[in-house]
Amino acid sequence: MIDLVVITAVSIVAFLISGYFDLLEELMHFADDHEEYELDEILTVSLILSIAVAVFAVRRIQEFKH
């Protein structure tokens, strides 16, 4: 249960900081200026990978319980 509280708190703080500094907008400006780094593709892969890891974790937890 403490894990959920910590994750929620960190997520809220990250959201507030990101909104205050417009971090995604700044990152996208940087990515546009430096297209050779392919940062927009890295962001897409990171999002998909995080979802895949979450699904993997849930499945392993379910497997462990049985």
N, C-alpha and C positions, 0 to 999 in steps of 0.2 A: 504494500500500500504506500509506503514511503517513496518508492520509486515513482509512482504515479504523481505524487505531490511535487517531487523534485522536477520531473519532466514537465509538468504543467507550469511550474514557476519559471523554469528556464525558458520555456516557450513564450510565455507572456513577456518576460524581460527582453528576449530577442525580438519579439514583435514590436515592442515599444521603441527599442533602440533603432531598429530597422526603419520604422516609420518616422522617427524624429530626424534621422540623418538621410532618409531616402536612399538607403544602401543599394537596393536593387536598381533604381534609376541610375545611380552613379556607376554601378557595375556594368550596366548596359551601355552607357556612354563610353566607358573604357573599352568594352568589347567591340563597339563600333569603330573606335579609333585604332584598335589593334586587332583587326580581323584575322591576322595571321596566327594568333594564338588559339583560335577556334573556341573561345570561352563560352559562346552560346550553346555549342554542342556539348560541352562538358557539363553545363548546367542541366541540360535535358537528360543526359546519361545519369547524372547524380540523382535526379528526381526519380527516374525509373529504377535505379539500383536501390534507393532507399525503400521504395515500395516492395521490391522483390525481397530484400533482406527482412522486412517486417513480416511478409507472408511466410518466408522460410522459418523465421523464429516461431511464429504461431504454430506452424505445422510440427516443428520439433517439440514444442511444449506439449501439444496434443498427443504426439507419439510417446513422449516420456510418461504421460499420465496413464497410458493404457499399458 
